[in-house]
């Protein structure tokens, strides 16, 4: 009996909690040919909402005309139509005041209709990401309505709502929204669909198209795929992958918060994660690697961002932890976590500079590579440091607590901090304040490494410095020390909260090598010699030079590439200078450079060094030679006149391929060399050049002899394994 009473109390509290939110009961009709929507919205407010006032303010897309109001209230437009300045692609809004006749009234019916047809656009910043944008569209190819459309009245000071949605549309069409589909029937050539979202959401989506629908179940969760072109094999791949990811995240975090998860194929290229579904473009879903990178990222957003909501005024915490528990986790499951973290740190190092840096608490959403490096990459590394210092079990338990305590609430970084302090029993004020409120990053230097034998003991000493221009950080640095006997690895942690500090350790065996943060667990700027060359070093420069081949038959095509890249650089606040090779006497040395075309007069100066090639496999070396003569070859090396700067080289024997490279290469920034074939072009080679001499690693010589190092660092065990 006691258990039943507790269960009843829990259900009652849940109902009371959800009843605190306004509910929209939407009845919707479409005229697709005319880009037209007709809506009746019955808004039910919580009890006593009007106990002290009898009016509300709301905003609506200016293309939507309100037809009438009820007898017991009136609606007045309060301002002229104006752009919504808070949206990246703002719509024009009309602002209204709704006044009730009594304070006891809690239900209102709004009827409105109009055209929604915001053309899908691709700006320079969107081009760099490979996406296009629209605030909302109703067309023969598809329907996309979101919060930015303002197709549902946006009530001032209301952040979360619940809703039901009844849609009537041509029977060939289908609709996807949040929550559970409770009706889907065809009558008289019309499809009638109902969605119910009893859990609060921060915006209401309606996506429509002519899809083929596939589904399976995973426990209590309905797993769906909506494809624009029938493809049972592709659908099954996604359905089975979804089932595996749901099981993995329920093990790691807790029960999945919705009754369904759907893969929805969009009619333009997107990578969106909405509550209970993801909206991916037709090209994106057919890339085989998407299943193991972007797709689990969007599914995980149903925990982080789409059920535990972000309080954006205090910074966006959800992208970094989502990247950590999706993209990073899947790499870690393959033993490649350290490579992923190094690439994350390299992106920050290459794209973030004093002019575009900002504290994590100021991150809202990404519009360029620098913002991504901070809001995704830096927050990812903050989570990694928490895990590294507190341990896996505390890290997992803290996020389980964070999820359980904050589901369907709007929260900020403090809620994460509270859960970590609760589970760990530690005061983490200084940690969160340092990494969230400060901009910049530490840079490390290792010097004065000595090993002195004293009887049967060895005294290993060394100096660590923080060499960044900013004030010092308080750091907890992992150090790997390799000893002679069986080449065993000893891990130590050292605290560095000043510019320079000396350390010493006593060992019974001869230390052979010291490595500072060798698995890239610390958020920091990387030394140039610590990272392989990559396209990010050229794309990420605040200023770069693009050198065109004046005598090439492909000059016009390379010039178009340069012009588009110049625009994308400028959209990110950077500068590009386009110049022809015959206008220069020598390669620039003060900024990154692109050398375009094998007919470029500087091509002979941009050759992969023999010392670097010797570390690549024979197969890769042969492929590089073939692509030089037949195909498209791209690589980045250190500038031979200034190793602190990088030079990217691009050549192609296919005129049409250059246009494809223009679009694709900004998405391959972590690679040092790439090969493509055909006009499309198709990627056939990608990789990074080896690091030959990291300045944070030091091999200790004895009597002038360099010891042989056999030990290898073991990759850390993944947080959870994919079943």
Secondary structure, 3 states (H helix, E strand, C coil): CHHHHHHHHHHHHHHHHHCCCEEEEEEEEEEHHHCEEEEEEEEECCCCCCCCCCEEEEEEECCEEEEECCCCEEEEECCCCEECCCCCCCCEEEEEEEEECCCCCCEEEEEEEEECECCCECCHHHHHHCCCECCEEEECCEEEECHHHCCCCEECCCCCEEEEEEEEEECCCEEECCCEEEEEEEECCEEEEEEEEEEEECCCCEEEECCEEEEEEECCEEEEEEECCCCHHHHHHHHHHHHHHHHHHHHHCCCCCCCEEEEEEECCCCEEEECCEEEEECCHHHCHHHHHCHHHHHHHCCCECCCEEECHHHCCCHHHHHHHHHHHHHHHHCCCHHHHHHHHHHHHHHHCCCCCCCCHHHCCCCCCHHHHHHHHHHHHHHHHHHHHHHCHHHHHHHHHHHHHHHCCCEECHHHHHHHHHHHHCCCCHHHHHHHHHCCCCCEEEEEEEEEEEECCEEEEEEEEEECCCCCCCCEEEEEEEEECHHHCEEEEEEEECCCEEEEEEEECCCEEEEEECCCCCCCCECCHHHCCCCCHHHHCCCEEEEEECCCCCCHHHHHHHHHHHHHHHHHCCCEEEEEEHHHCCCCCCCCEEEEECCCCCCHHHCCCCHHHHCCCCHHHHHHHHHHHHCCEEEEEEEECCEEEEEEEEEEECCHHHHHHHHHHHHHCCCCCEEEEECCCCEEEEEECCCCCCCCCEEECEECCEECCCCCCCCCCCCCCCCC
